[in-house]
Amino acid sequence: MEIINGIYLIDGIRGANSYLCTVGANVLVIDTGMPGNEERILQQVKTLDKSPKDVRVIILTHGDIDHSGSAAALKKITGAMIAIHEGDAPGLAGKKELKRVKGLLGVIFRLMARFMKFQTVKADIILKDGDEITPLKVIHTPGHTEGSICLYIAGNILFAGDALRTSNKSHLRLPRNLWTLNMQEAIKSVKKIADLDYDILLPGHGKPVVGKASAKVKELLANDK
């Protein structure tokens, strides 16, 4: 589904939303959903008259399996570079748990990675706050994970990852406490992105918010007090 010219939400992805961003002849993939989505992503690439080799960078908003699960397989097919924030790069590479969550939730994450056959992969590009992968600017938004990021096109679009979520009617919601590593940090991150200017918000889960999106984030924070 085309959101605006050059930005697409891929239909039928299992797990988190996956987006394509075309930049000239090149394609950027933003998040890949659960393991097993690589062929569906490439089908969408082909509908744009692009080939697998045109996929140059796979940007992960964070390392959770529902966002990064197909990254390794997609890299193998396309040769694309994988980019992720330095806070989540060790988890993606298998050097530590994908998410340092204690108790039952931690057990669930470990079981998911095992039974979904999560493939670890070393990132090619280690991101920090303020970095740019044209036309996207990296906004570090920790809370959901240590290395969660949003991707920003000034005055236009925010790819929100799991910093925010939406309902089936595009109503904004704060991240779920159950799935969030540090809720206080997550709220600080929402306040950070509320200060930016964008018309469209593309969440990791839920439908896009099209029209006055940054104002709606401010309204969400005001109503949450």
Protein Blocks (a to p, Z undefined) as FASTA:
>chain_A
ZZbghiacdehiahjadddddehjbccdehjbjehilmmmmmmmmmnopafklpmbdcdf
bfcfklmmmmmmmmmmnopacdddfklmmmmnopacfbacehjllmmmmmmmmmnopacd
ddfbdcdehiacdfbdcdddehjbmklccdddehiaccekjmbccdfkopacdddfklpm
blmlmmmmmmmmmmpccfbdcdfbdcddeejklmmmmmmmmmmZZ
